[in-house]
Amino acid sequence: MPKTSEHCKENFMEFVQLCEDEVNLRMGEVSYKVFSNSRPLLDTLNSYFSHILTSSSPVACLIYIIEYSGFRVDLPFSKLSDDSDKGSSLNEVFDLEDGRIVHDCGADMYYLHSDIHNIAIGPCEMNPTQVIDYILSQYEVYLQKHNWLALPASCVEMAGIGLALISKDYAGRSALVYKLMDLEEVRFVTESKLYLKPEEGIIEGCGLAKQPRCVAFSALNTEKLGHLISGPLFSESQGLSESEIWAMKETYDVDIEIVYGIEKIVHDTAIQVFLFLDWSIDTDSPCMVEQVQWEDISFQNEQFLSIESLFKSLPEEGDEWAPEIAFLKVSGKLDLDYVRKYLTETYSYSI
C-alpha cells in the first residue's frame, strides 16, 4: 500500500512512455510543465491553453496526464460527502502522508495531489474537461496558499480599471460581461470565479485560464455571440419574449481568444469597482445604479461573506495604502444597455 506521493508516482508511471515534448503554461507567477503519453491530449491542451502558452521554463511545477483506460488502484478509499446530493458523491479519496489520491468514479479517473507529484491517470482522452480542471486546480492551490480569497464573481478590465461583477446565480452577470466585451477598451479576466488579494494601495484580482460559457440570453444580447445559436433553436428564439429567452438553459462554450482576440484577455487587474447586481428580469421598475458602502450590501450576504475579511483588513480612508474603491448597486429591471452606458460614461474613454 503506497504511503507517499513518491510511491504513487512509481506505481502510476510504471511502463508509461511519455511523449518527447510537453505543454508549457504560465499562470500568474507560476510556470507549469505538462507531460503526457498521449499526443491527442497534448494537442487538446495546446489548443485550450493557447493564450497562456510560454517557452520552456527551468523552474516549473510538473504535471503528468496519463492516458490509461482500465487503470485501477486497490486502496481503501473513503467516500467524499457532497451536501448537494444528501451525502452521496461520485468521488472517493485516499490520504497519503504527503498528499491525497482522488478517484472520480463517474469518469473512472484518478488524481494524485501533492506538493511534489501531480498526476492525472485514466481515460483522459475521453475526459478532457476533467483533465483541464485538474490542471487549473494546481494553480488554485497555489493561490489559496498565497492568501488569495476566492469569490464567485466575474471580472473585466475597462480602460485599465478592474470591474468585479457580483450577483446571485443566474442573475445576468455573464450577460453583462459579454455585453461589455463588445467595447474595444474592455478586456476579459474571468467569468465565474475571481481571486482577490490586497496589495499596497490596490486590491489585485485574477482569474483562471478557464473557457467560459454562456446561455441564449447572453448570446442574443451581444454583437459577437449570436452565431453560437443556430438552426431550429435560433428560429425558435425569434418568436420568444425576453423572459422566455431568459428561461432557456442551453449553454455554449465561448472561446474568448477566437471570438474577441488574444489581446482582449488579461490575467490580472487592479479592482477599483465592485458592481452588485440586484436586478430582475421580472420587474417593471426602471434600472438604477447607485453608489453605496460595502457594509450596506445585504442582498449579497452569502457571496460577500467570503471576502468580508478582506475589506475589514483594508487601511482606513486617508491612509496612503488605502485603495480607491467604488461600490455600486444595480437594482430594478435587468437592462444591459443602461448599465453598459453608465459604466462607459463613468469609467471609460468612449461612449
C-alpha positions in Angstrom: 0.0 0.0 0.0 1.5 3.4 -1.0 2.2 5.8 1.8 3.7 8.7 -0.1 3.3 10.6 -3.4 6.6 9.2 -4.5 5.3 5.6 -4.1 2.2 6.6 -6.0 4.2 8.1 -8.9 6.2 4.9 -9.2 3.0 2.9 -9.4 1.2 5.2 -11.7 4.0 5.8 -14.1 5.3 2.2 -14.4 5.7 1.2 -18.0 4.4 4.6 -19.2 6.2 6.1 -22.3 5.9 9.9 -22.3 5.8 11.9 -25.5 9.1 13.8 -26.2 7.6 17.3 -25.9 5.4 18.9 -23.3 3.0 21.8 -22.9 4.5 24.8 -21.1 2.0 27.1 -19.3 2.3 30.4 -17.4 -0.4 31.3 -14.9 0.4 34.4 -13.0 3.8 34.0 -11.4 3.8 30.2 -11.8 5.1 28.1 -14.7 3.8 24.6 -15.4 5.2 21.8 -17.5 2.5 19.3 -18.6 3.7 15.9 -19.8 1.7 13.1 -21.3 1.9 9.8 -23.1 -0.9 10.9 -25.5 -0.3 13.2 -28.5 -4.0 14.0 -28.9 -4.1 15.1 -25.2 -1.1 17.4 -25.7 -2.8 18.9 -28.9 -6.0 19.5 -26.9 -4.2 21.2 -24.1 -2.1 23.3 -26.5 -5.3 24.5 -28.2 -7.3 25.1 -25.0 -4.5 27.0 -23.2 -3.1 28.7 -26.3 -3.4 32.2 -24.6 -1.1 31.2 -21.7 1.4 29.1 -23.5 5.0 30.0 -22.8 8.5 28.9 -23.7 10.1 26.2 -21.6 10.9 27.3 -18.1 13.7 25.8 -16.0 11.7 26.4 -12.8 8.2 24.9 -13.1 5.6 22.7 -11.4 5.4 19.3 -13.2 2.1 17.8 -14.1 1.6 14.4 -15.7 -1.5 13.5 -17.7 -1.5 9.7 -18.4 -3.9 8.1 -20.8 -4.6 4.6 -19.3 -8.0 3.2 -19.7 -8.8 0.5 -17.3 -6.2 1.7 -14.7 -7.1 0.5 -11.2 -5.7 1.3 -7.7 -6.7 -1.2 -5.0 -6.8 1.1 -2.0 -9.3 1.5 0.9 -10.8 4.7 -0.4 -13.3 6.8 1.6 -16.3 8.4 0.1 -16.4 12.2 -0.2 -19.6 13.7 1.1 -21.5 16.1 -1.1 -24.0 18.4 0.6 -25.8 19.0 -2.7 -26.7 15.3 -3.0 -27.6 14.3 0.5 -24.2 12.9 1.3 -23.6 10.8 -1.8 -20.7 11.5 -4.1 -19.0 10.2 -7.2 -15.6 10.9 -5.7 -13.6 9.0 -3.1 -10.3 9.7 -1.6 -7.3 8.0 0.0 -5.0 10.2 2.1 -1.2 9.8 1.9 1.5 11.0 4.3 2.2 14.0 1.9 -0.8 14.2 -0.3 -4.1 12.6 -1.5 -5.4 10.4 -4.2 -8.9 11.3 -5.5 -10.9 8.8 -7.5 -13.6 10.2 -9.8 -15.8 7.2 -10.0 -18.0 8.7 -12.7 -15.1 9.3 -15.2 -13.0 6.5 -13.7 -10.1 9.0 -13.3 -7.5 9.1 -10.6 -5.8 12.3 -9.4 -2.7 12.5 -7.3 -2.4 15.8 -5.4 0.8 16.7 -3.5 3.4 19.4 -3.3 5.9 17.1 -5.1 4.0 15.0 -7.7 0.8 15.8 -9.5 -0.7 13.1 -11.8 -4.0 12.5 -13.5 -4.4 9.0 -14.9 -7.3 7.1 -16.5 -9.3 7.5 -19.7 -8.1 11.1 -20.1 -8.8 11.4 -23.8 -12.5 10.8 -23.1 -12.5 13.3 -20.3 -10.7 16.5 -21.4 -12.8 18.7 -19.2 -11.7 16.8 -16.1 -8.1 17.0 -17.2 -8.3 20.7 -17.8 -10.0 21.2 -14.4 -7.2 19.2 -12.7 -4.5 21.4 -14.3 -6.3 24.5 -13.2 -6.7 23.1 -9.7 -3.0 23.2 -9.3 -3.0 27.0 -9.8 -6.0 27.3 -7.4 -4.0 25.6 -4.7 -1.1 28.0 -5.3 -3.5 31.0 -5.0 -5.0 29.7 -1.7 -1.6 29.0 -0.2 -0.6 32.6 -1.0 -3.6 34.1 0.7 -5.8 34.9 -2.3 -9.5 34.8 -1.5 -12.0 33.2 -3.9 -15.2 35.0 -4.8 -18.0 33.7 -7.1 -17.8 36.7 -9.4 -17.0 37.8 -12.9 -14.4 40.4 -13.8 -13.4 42.6 -16.7 -11.0 45.4 -17.1 -12.4 48.6 -18.7 -9.7 51.2 -19.8 -7.3 49.8 -17.2 -9.9 49.8 -14.3 -10.9 46.4 -12.9 -14.6 45.8 -12.5 -15.8 43.0 -10.3 -19.3 41.8 -11.0 -21.1 40.1 -8.2 -24.6 38.6 -8.2 -26.7 35.6 -7.2 -26.6 32.7 -9.6 -28.4 33.0 -12.9 -28.9 36.8 -12.4 -27.4 38.1 -15.7 -23.8 38.6 -14.6 -22.4 36.7 -17.5 -24.7 38.5 -19.9 -23.3 41.9 -18.7 -19.7 40.6 -19.1 -20.3 39.7 -22.8 -22.2 43.0 -23.4 -19.1 44.9 -22.0 -16.7 42.8 -24.1 -18.2 44.3 -27.2 -16.5 47.5 -26.3 -12.9 48.0 -27.6 -11.4 49.0 -24.3 -12.8 46.1 -22.3 -10.7 43.0 -21.6 -11.7 39.7 -20.1 -10.4 38.5 -16.7 -12.9 35.8 -15.5 -16.5 34.8 -15.9 -17.2 32.5 -12.9 -14.5 32.8 -10.2 -12.4 35.8 -9.1 -9.5 35.6 -6.8 -8.7 38.7 -4.7 -5.7 39.8 -2.7 -4.9 43.2 -1.1 -1.6 44.7 -2.0 -0.1 48.0 -1.2 -2.6 50.6 -2.4 -4.7 48.1 -4.5 -6.9 45.1 -4.5 -5.4 42.7 -7.0 -7.8 40.4 -8.9 -7.1 37.4 -11.1 -9.0 34.6 -12.8 -8.3 31.1 -14.0 -7.5 30.3 -17.6 -10.8 28.5 -18.0 -13.0 28.8 -21.1 -16.3 30.4 -20.1 -19.8 29.5 -21.2 -23.0 31.5 -21.9 -26.7 30.9 -22.2 -29.0 32.0 -25.1 -29.9 35.3 -23.4 -26.3 36.3 -23.2 -25.6 35.3 -26.8 -28.6 37.1 -28.3 -27.8 40.3 -26.4 -24.3 40.8 -27.7 -22.7 41.6 -31.1 -20.4 38.7 -31.4 -22.0 35.6 -29.8 -25.2 35.3 -31.7 -23.6 32.8 -34.1 -23.5 30.3 -31.2 -27.2 29.8 -31.6 -28.1 28.3 -34.9 -30.7 26.1 -36.6 -34.1 25.5 -35.1 -33.2 26.9 -31.8 -32.3 30.3 -33.3 -35.6 30.3 -35.3 -37.5 29.4 -32.2 -35.9 32.2 -30.2 -37.0 34.8 -32.7 -40.6 34.5 -31.6 -39.9 34.4 -27.9 -40.3 37.2 -25.3 -37.3 38.4 -23.3 -38.5 36.4 -20.3 -38.9 33.3 -22.4 -35.4 33.6 -23.8 -34.1 34.2 -20.2 -35.6 30.9 -19.3 -33.6 29.0 -22.0 -30.9 27.0 -20.1 -28.8 25.6 -23.0 -25.2 26.6 -22.6 -22.5 27.3 -25.1 -18.7 27.4 -24.9 -17.2 30.8 -25.6 -13.6 30.8 -26.9 -12.6 34.3 -25.9 -9.4 34.2 -28.0 -11.2 33.2 -31.2 -14.3 35.4 -30.7 -12.6 38.6 -29.4 -8.9 38.1 -29.9 -6.0 37.2 -27.6 -5.4 40.9 -26.9 -8.8 41.0 -25.1 -7.6 38.6 -22.4 -5.8 39.7 -19.2 -4.7 37.5 -16.4 -5.0 40.1 -13.5 -6.1 43.6 -12.8 -6.4 46.1 -10.0 -10.0 46.0 -8.8 -11.4 49.5 -8.4 -15.1 48.9 -8.8 -17.4 46.3 -7.2 -20.7 46.1 -9.0 -23.5 44.3 -7.2 -26.3 43.1 -9.5 -29.6 43.1 -7.6 -31.8 43.5 -10.7 -34.5 41.3 -12.1 -36.0 40.3 -15.4 -39.4 40.2 -13.9 -39.9 43.7 -12.6 -41.1 46.9 -14.4 -39.1 49.2 -12.1 -36.5 51.2 -14.1 -32.9 50.1 -13.9 -30.9 52.2 -11.5 -27.2 52.3 -10.5 -26.3 53.9 -7.1 -23.0 54.2 -5.2 -23.2 52.5 -1.8 -20.9 51.4 1.1 -19.9 47.8 1.3 -21.5 47.5 4.7 -24.8 48.3 3.1 -24.8 45.3 0.8 -27.3 42.9 2.4 -28.8 41.1 -0.6 -25.4 39.6 -1.4 -24.6 38.4 2.1 -23.8 34.8 1.3 -21.4 35.6 -1.6 -19.9 38.7 0.0 -19.1 37.0 3.4 -16.3 35.1 1.7 -14.4 38.3 1.2 -15.8 40.4 4.1 -12.5 39.9 5.9 -10.7 41.4 3.0 -12.5 44.8 3.4 -12.2 44.8 7.1 -8.5 44.4 6.8 -8.0 47.3 4.4 -6.3 50.5 5.6 -8.6 53.3 6.7 -9.6 56.0 4.2 -6.8 58.6 4.2 -4.0 56.1 4.8 -1.5 56.2 1.9 -2.1 52.5 1.3 -5.9 52.7 1.3 -7.1 51.6 -2.2 -9.7 53.8 -4.0 -12.7 51.5 -4.5 -16.2 52.3 -5.6 -19.2 50.1 -4.6 -22.1 50.2 -7.0 -25.5 48.6 -6.6 -27.7 47.9 -9.6 -31.4 47.5 -9.0 -34.7 47.5 -10.9 -35.2 45.8 -14.2 -32.3 43.9 -15.9 -31.1 46.4 -18.5 -27.7 45.6 -20.1 -27.7 48.6 -22.3 -28.3 51.0 -19.4 -25.6 49.6 -17.2 -23.1 49.5 -20.0 -23.8 53.1 -20.8 -23.4 54.1 -17.2 -20.1 52.3 -16.8 -18.9 53.6 -20.1 -19.7 57.2 -19.2 -18.2 56.9 -15.8 -15.1 54.8 -16.3 -14.3 54.5 -19.9 -12.9 56.8 -22.6 -15.6 56.1 -25.3 -19.4 56.0 -25.4 
